[in-house]
């Protein structure tokens, strides 16, 4: 894979810039947007980007930083899901806590925002507190964000508790957008100034990249990734009016900037040092780009992946028609089509070929892997295993130089697992999924040298591109993601069943 980004230069530049910003204050509240760990989107659009760059940056600053995690009570109540991990926001908070601790980073507390004694949220709070994790609750402030006189008063931020912190950098992060990170930062600023401390606020948001053109594929890929949030990139008019320099931001930050600026000025009693949303940011990711052509092509491929994800989510009822229409407009804007993703046509053509040979009208599930060397490997569903399982086995056989006719797994073993699954566990889905096949492979590798040889090639699937002619179930999606395979799907259900799919 060609590299278009220098991760080491980025981390050095980014940490230096954050420390420069800290020098202006006794304490800096740093709102962290996007993912702290495993930023797959950034890795895909910026080839060479370290998906854990943010957490490594915090490790570099760990003696000076502590972390607050925000989560909106409403997201817990409605069991909002993280699409990438397939887990709810409350579970994502727990996962984030474990991951941050594993990196040796100090987590101060969890803040439940817009809390109004919601039942499921209260249970979650109890769970955290009984594991000795500090929990704070912030109420919804009437008139927020327009009524600044009420917001910056004892009836506004004053009704929410102050979170005691000890480090000069306080990172405020969350499991997703609209979790209350900004409000938490400003709430802390209010209390800091009441106590006579000089505190500041900055924002660390990787995308859009402020020093790339508005219509650069990297920035358009950000719009494609946030069609559900209705984010639109725009020229930062505040920055242009002040500095006569063209920079890029997005609609929500531009809309909120005058309000945020006035709130900060009312809290501090001084004119804000920030004249634009771009001023508020500390993101230096644009300075890590070393090959614009590579980055642009990678971003176009990400837009196509996001298109398929949007169409599938619409089919599942997770997105409205406005988001789907917006995604189609983005594809037209960049002059992309579905088939520009190299693994799409091979999957569809193989499925059509199998359909022609089939005597019934059943849906044909085929997945095509585009290997890192450009080779296409396919897999189809059967009564024994699903298409993902078949493609994984076929791919590692290809990588290991094992003939297609050789079995990696004994049919006797596969039939025994199927019997257990269907007869004893009463599972209505008879074919083995990717998780079950990989467990069988790992066991077989102990006694079968051929299976061991193929098993050792699993790590080489990282970076493989895949397309399936049907929508995959969550289990297979997660397995492919954990193997580092980027998969897209046609918006077709694998069967007429409503539950057993």
C-alpha positions in Angstrom: 0.0 0.0 0.0 1.3 3.5 -0.9 1.8 5.9 2.0 0.5 9.4 1.9 0.9 10.4 5.5 3.8 10.8 8.0 2.5 9.7 11.4 5.7 10.5 13.4 5.9 14.1 12.1 2.2 14.5 12.8 2.5 13.4 16.5 5.5 15.6 17.0 3.8 18.6 15.4 0.5 18.0 17.2 1.9 17.6 20.7 4.1 20.7 20.3 1.1 22.8 19.2 -1.1 21.6 22.1 1.6 22.5 24.6 1.9 25.9 23.0 -1.8 26.4 23.5 -1.6 25.3 27.2 1.0 28.0 27.9 -1.8 30.6 27.6 -3.7 29.2 30.6 -3.4 27.6 34.0 -5.6 24.8 32.7 -6.8 23.9 29.2 -10.0 22.0 28.6 -9.4 20.2 25.3 -12.6 18.8 23.5 -11.6 15.7 21.6 -13.8 14.9 18.7 -13.7 11.6 16.8 -12.2 8.4 18.1 -9.4 8.3 20.6 -8.5 4.7 19.8 -8.9 2.8 16.5 -9.7 5.8 14.2 -10.3 3.6 11.1 -11.7 6.5 9.1 -8.5 8.5 9.4 -6.4 5.4 8.7 -8.4 4.8 5.5 -8.4 8.3 4.1 -4.8 9.1 5.2 -2.7 6.0 4.2 0.1 5.8 6.7 -1.9 7.4 9.6 -1.7 5.4 12.8 -5.2 4.7 13.9 -4.1 5.0 17.5 -2.3 8.3 17.0 -4.5 10.3 19.3 -4.0 7.9 22.2 -0.3 7.8 21.6 -0.3 11.6 21.6 -2.0 11.5 25.0 0.5 9.0 26.2 3.2 11.5 25.2 1.4 14.1 27.3 0.2 11.8 30.1 2.1 13.5 32.9 0.2 16.7 32.1 -3.2 15.3 31.1 -6.3 13.6 32.5 -9.5 12.6 30.9 -13.3 13.2 31.4 -15.7 11.0 29.4 -19.2 12.5 28.6 -22.2 10.5 27.6 -25.7 11.9 26.8 -28.4 10.3 29.0 -30.8 10.1 26.0 -28.4 8.0 24.0 -28.2 5.5 26.9 -32.0 5.4 27.2 -32.6 4.6 23.5 -29.7 2.1 23.3 -27.9 4.1 20.6 -25.4 1.9 18.8 -21.8 2.5 17.7 -22.0 1.3 14.1 -18.3 0.3 14.0 -18.4 -1.9 17.1 -22.0 -2.8 17.2 -22.3 -1.9 20.9 -24.4 0.6 22.8 -23.0 3.9 24.0 -23.0 2.8 27.7 -21.0 -0.3 26.7 -18.7 1.9 24.6 -18.0 4.0 27.7 -17.0 0.9 29.6 -14.8 -0.2 26.7 -13.2 3.2 26.5 -12.5 3.2 30.2 -10.7 -0.1 30.0 -8.7 0.9 26.9 -7.6 4.2 28.4 -6.4 2.5 31.6 -4.5 -0.1 29.5 -2.5 2.8 28.0 -1.7 4.1 31.5 -3.9 7.2 31.1 -5.7 8.8 34.0 -9.5 8.9 33.7 -11.0 11.5 36.1 -14.6 10.6 35.8 -17.7 10.0 33.7 -20.2 12.9 33.1 -23.8 12.1 32.3 -25.1 15.0 30.3 -28.8 16.2 30.2 -29.6 13.9 33.0 -33.2 13.8 34.2 -33.3 10.6 36.3 -33.8 8.4 33.2 -34.2 4.8 34.5 -31.6 3.0 32.3 -29.1 5.8 32.8 -29.5 5.6 36.6 -28.8 1.8 36.4 -25.7 2.6 34.4 -24.5 5.2 36.9 -24.9 2.7 39.7 -22.9 0.2 37.8 -20.0 2.7 37.4 -20.1 4.0 41.0 -20.0 0.4 42.4 -16.9 -0.1 40.4 -15.3 2.9 42.1 -15.6 5.2 39.0 -16.6 8.8 39.8 -19.8 9.9 38.1 -21.2 13.5 37.7 -24.5 14.5 36.3 -25.3 17.7 34.4 -28.8 18.9 33.9 -30.3 20.3 30.8 -30.1 24.1 31.0 -33.3 26.0 29.9 -32.7 28.3 27.0 -29.4 26.6 26.0 -27.6 27.8 23.9 -29.3 31.1 23.1 -30.1 32.5 26.6 -26.5 33.4 27.5 -27.5 35.4 30.6 -29.2 32.4 32.1 -26.5 29.9 30.9 -23.7 31.9 32.5 -25.3 32.2 35.9 -26.0 30.2 39.1 -29.2 29.1 37.4 -27.3 27.8 34.4 -23.8 26.3 34.7 -24.0 27.0 38.4 -26.5 24.3 39.0 -24.1 21.7 37.6 -21.3 20.4 39.8 -17.6 21.3 39.3 -15.4 18.4 38.4 -12.1 18.7 40.4 -9.1 18.2 38.2 -5.4 18.3 38.9 -3.6 18.3 35.5 -3.0 21.3 33.2 -4.6 19.5 30.3 -8.1 18.1 30.7 -9.2 16.0 27.7 -13.0 15.8 27.3 -14.1 12.9 25.1 -17.2 10.9 24.4 -18.5 7.7 22.7 -20.0 9.8 19.8 -21.2 13.1 18.6 -23.7 15.3 20.5 -22.7 13.8 23.8 -22.2 17.2 25.6 -18.4 17.6 25.4 -18.6 21.4 24.6 -21.1 22.1 27.4 -19.0 20.2 29.8 -15.9 22.2 28.9 -17.7 25.5 29.2 -19.3 24.4 32.5 -15.8 23.8 33.9 -14.6 27.2 32.6 -17.5 28.8 34.5 -16.5 27.2 37.8 -12.8 27.7 37.2 -13.2 31.5 36.8 -15.5 31.6 39.8 -12.6 30.2 41.8 -10.1 32.7 40.3 -8.4 30.3 37.9 -7.4 31.2 34.3 -8.7 28.3 32.2 -9.1 28.0 28.5 -11.0 25.9 25.9 -9.8 24.4 22.6 -11.1 21.8 20.2 -9.3 18.9 18.7 -11.3 17.6 15.7 -9.4 15.7 13.0 -11.9 16.4 10.2 -12.6 18.4 8.2 -9.0 19.4 7.7 -9.0 23.2 8.0 -5.9 23.8 5.7 -7.1 21.6 2.8 -9.5 23.0 0.1 -13.2 22.8 0.8 -13.8 20.3 -2.0 -10.7 18.2 -1.3 -11.7 14.4 -1.3 -10.5 14.1 2.4 -13.0 16.8 3.4 -15.8 15.4 1.2 -15.1 11.9 2.8 -15.8 13.5 6.2 -19.2 14.7 4.9 -19.9 11.2 3.6 -19.1 9.8 7.0 -21.5 12.2 8.8 -24.5 12.2 6.5 -26.6 11.0 9.5 -25.5 14.2 11.4 -26.1 16.4 8.4 -22.7 17.9 8.7 -21.7 20.1 5.7 -18.2 21.6 5.2 -18.1 25.3 4.7 -15.5 28.1 4.4 -14.9 29.6 7.8 -16.2 33.2 7.1 -15.1 34.4 10.6 -11.5 33.4 9.9 -11.6 35.0 6.4 -13.0 38.3 7.6 -10.3 38.5 10.3 -7.2 37.1 8.6 -8.1 37.1 4.9 -7.2 33.4 4.9 -9.4 30.6 3.5 -9.9 27.8 5.9 -12.5 25.0 6.2 -14.8 24.1 9.1 -18.2 22.5 9.3 -21.7 24.0 9.7 -22.3 23.1 13.4 -19.1 24.8 14.6 -19.7 27.8 12.4 -23.3 28.1 13.6 -22.3 27.8 17.3 -19.2 30.0 17.2 -20.8 33.4 17.9 -22.6 31.8 20.9 -19.5 30.0 22.2 -17.5 33.2 21.8 -20.0 35.2 23.8 -20.3 32.6 26.5 -16.5 32.5 26.9 -16.3 36.3 27.0 -19.1 36.5 29.6 -17.4 33.8 31.8 -13.9 35.4 31.6 -14.9 39.0 31.5 -12.5 39.6 28.7 -12.5 39.6 24.9 -12.0 36.1 23.5 -8.6 35.3 22.0 -10.5 33.4 19.3 -11.8 35.2 16.3 -13.0 32.0 14.4 -13.8 28.3 14.9 -10.5 27.6 13.2 -8.7 29.6 15.9 -10.3 27.4 18.5 -8.9 24.2 16.9 -5.5 22.7 17.5 -5.6 20.1 14.8 -2.4 19.7 12.7 -3.3 16.6 10.7 -3.0 18.5 7.4 0.7 19.0 8.0 1.2 15.2 8.1 0.1 14.7 4.5 3.1 13.9 2.3 1.4 12.7 -1.0 -1.8 14.4 -1.9 -2.5 12.0 -4.8 -2.4 8.9 -2.6 -4.6 10.6 0.1 -7.1 11.8 -2.5 -7.5 8.4 -4.1 -7.9 6.8 -0.7 -10.6 9.3 0.3 -12.5 8.6 -2.9 -12.6 4.9 -2.0 -13.8 5.8 1.5 -16.7 7.8 -0.1 -17.8 4.7 -2.0 -17.6 2.6 1.1 -19.7 5.2 3.0 -22.2 5.1 0.1 -22.7 1.4 0.5 -23.0 1.7 4.3 -25.6 4.5 3.9 -27.7 2.5 1.4 -27.7 -0.5 3.7 -28.6 1.6 6.8 -31.5 3.1 4.8 -32.7 -0.4 3.9 -32.6 -1.4 7.6 -34.6 1.7 8.6 -31.6 3.3 10.5 -31.4 6.4 8.2 -34.0 8.6 6.6 -34.3 9.4 2.9 -32.7 12.8 3.3 -29.4 11.1 4.4 -29.6 8.7 1.4 -30.2 11.6 -1.0 -27.3 13.6 0.4 -25.0 10.5 0.0 -26.0 10.2 -3.6 -25.3 13.8 -4.2 -21.8 13.4 -2.7 -21.1 10.5 -5.1 -22.2 12.6 -8.0 -20.2 15.6 -6.8 -17.0 13.5 -6.9 -18.1 11.7 -10.1 -17.8 8.3 -8.5 -19.8 5.1 -9.2 -20.2 1.9 -7.2 -18.1 -0.1 -9.6 -15.1 2.2 -9.0 -14.6 -0.1 -6.0 -12.6 -3.0 -7.5 -14.2 -5.8 -5.6 -17.8 -4.9 -6.4 -18.1 -6.3 -10.0 -16.3 -9.6 -9.3 -18.8 -10.3 -6.4 -21.8 -9.4 -8.5 -20.7 -11.3 -11.6 -19.9 -14.5 -9.7 -23.4 -14.2 -8.0 -25.1 -13.7 -11.3 -23.2 -16.8 -12.7 -24.3 -18.9 -9.8 -27.9 -17.6 -10.2 -28.0 -18.7 -13.8 -27.1 -22.2 -12.7 -29.6 -22.3 -9.9 -33.0 -23.9 -10.3 -34.7 -21.9 -7.6 -35.2 -18.2 -6.8 -33.1 -18.0 -3.7 -30.7 -15.1 -3.0 -27.1 -15.8 -3.8 -24.6 -14.7 -1.2 -21.1 -14.1 -2.6 -18.3 -12.1 -1.2 -15.2 -11.0 -3.2 -11.9 -10.2 -1.4 -9.4 -7.9 -3.2 -6.1 -9.0 -1.8 -3.3 -6.6 -1.1 -1.6 -7.7 -4.3 -4.7 -7.1 -6.4 -5.8 -10.7 -6.7 -9.6 -11.4 -6.4 -10.6 -14.3 -4.1 -14.3 -15.2 -3.8 -16.5 -17.2 -1.4 -20.1 -18.3 -1.6 -22.6 -19.4 1.0 -23.4 -23.1 1.2 -25.1 -25.4 3.6 -21.8 -25.9 5.4 -20.5 -22.3 5.8 -21.5 -18.8 4.9 -19.7 -16.7 2.2 -17.4 -14.9 4.7 -16.1 -18.1 6.1 -15.5 -19.5 2.6 -13.7 -16.4 1.4 -11.5 -16.3 4.5 -10.4 -19.9 4.1 -9.9 -19.4 0.3 -7.8 -16.3 0.9 -5.4 -17.8 3.5 -5.0 -20.8 1.3 -4.0 -18.5 -1.6 -1.6 -16.6 0.7 -0.1 -19.9 1.9 0.2 -21.4 -1.6 -2.1 -24.3 -0.7 -4.1 -25.9 -3.5 -7.8 -25.1 -3.7 -8.6 -28.8 -3.6 -7.0 -29.4 -0.2 -9.3 -29.2 2.8 -8.1 -27.0 5.7 -10.9 -28.4 7.9 -12.1 -31.9 7.9 -15.7 -32.3 6.8 -16.2 -34.6 9.8 -15.2 -31.7 12.1 -17.5 -29.2 10.3 -20.4 -31.6 10.4 -19.9 -32.2 14.1 -19.9 -28.4 14.8 -23.1 -28.1 12.7 -24.8 -30.9 14.5 -24.0 -29.2 17.9 -25.2 -25.9 16.6 -28.5 -27.1 15.0 -29.5 -30.2 17.1 -28.2 -29.4 20.6 -28.2 -25.6 20.6 -31.3 -25.3 18.4 -29.9 -22.7 16.1 -32.0 -22.2 13.0 -29.1 -20.9 11.0 -27.3 -24.1 9.8 -24.2 -22.8 8.0 -21.1 -22.0 10.0 -20.2 -18.3 10.4 -16.8 -16.7 10.3 -16.3 -16.9 14.1 -17.1 -20.6 14.2 -14.9 -21.4 11.3 -11.9 -19.5 12.7 -12.3 -21.3 16.0 -12.3 -24.6 14.1 -9.2 -23.5 12.2 -7.3 -22.6 15.3 -8.0 -26.0 16.9 -7.2 -27.9 13.7 -3.9 -25.9 13.4 -2.6 -27.8 16.5 -2.5 -31.1 14.8 -2.7 -30.3 11.1 0.5 -28.6 9.6 -1.4 -27.4 6.5 -4.0 -25.8 8.7 -1.2 -24.2 10.8 0.4 -22.8 7.6 -2.9 -21.2 6.6 -3.7 -20.0 10.1 -0.4 -18.1 10.2 -1.5 -16.1 7.2 -4.6 -14.5 8.9 -2.6 -11.4 9.8 -2.0 -10.8 6.1 -5.7 -10.1 5.5 -5.2 -6.7 7.1 -6.0 -4.1 4.5 -8.0 -6.4 2.2 -11.0 -4.8 0.5 -14.2 -6.9 0.3 -17.7 -6.6 -1.2 -20.7 -8.9 -0.5 -23.8 -9.2 -2.6 -26.0 -9.4 0.5 -26.0 -7.6 3.8 -23.9 -9.4 6.4 -24.9 -10.2 9.9 -23.2 -8.3 12.8 -21.1 -11.3 13.8 -19.5 -11.6 10.3 -19.1 -7.8 10.0 -17.2 -7.7 13.3 -15.0 -10.6 12.5 -14.0 -9.0 9.2 -13.4 -5.7 10.9 -11.2 -7.3 13.5 -9.2 -9.0 10.7 -8.6 -5.5 9.2 -10.8 -6.2 6.2 -12.9 -3.2 4.9 -16.2 -4.7 3.7 -19.1 -3.2 1.8 -22.4 -4.8 1.0 -25.3 -4.5 -1.5 -28.5 -3.5 0.2 -30.1 -7.0 -0.2 -31.3 -9.1 2.7 -29.8 -12.7 2.5 -33.2 -14.3 3.0 -36.9 -13.6 3.5 -36.6 -14.3 7.2 -37.1 -11.3 9.4 -35.1 -12.5 12.4 -33.0 -15.5 11.5 -30.6 -13.8 9.1 
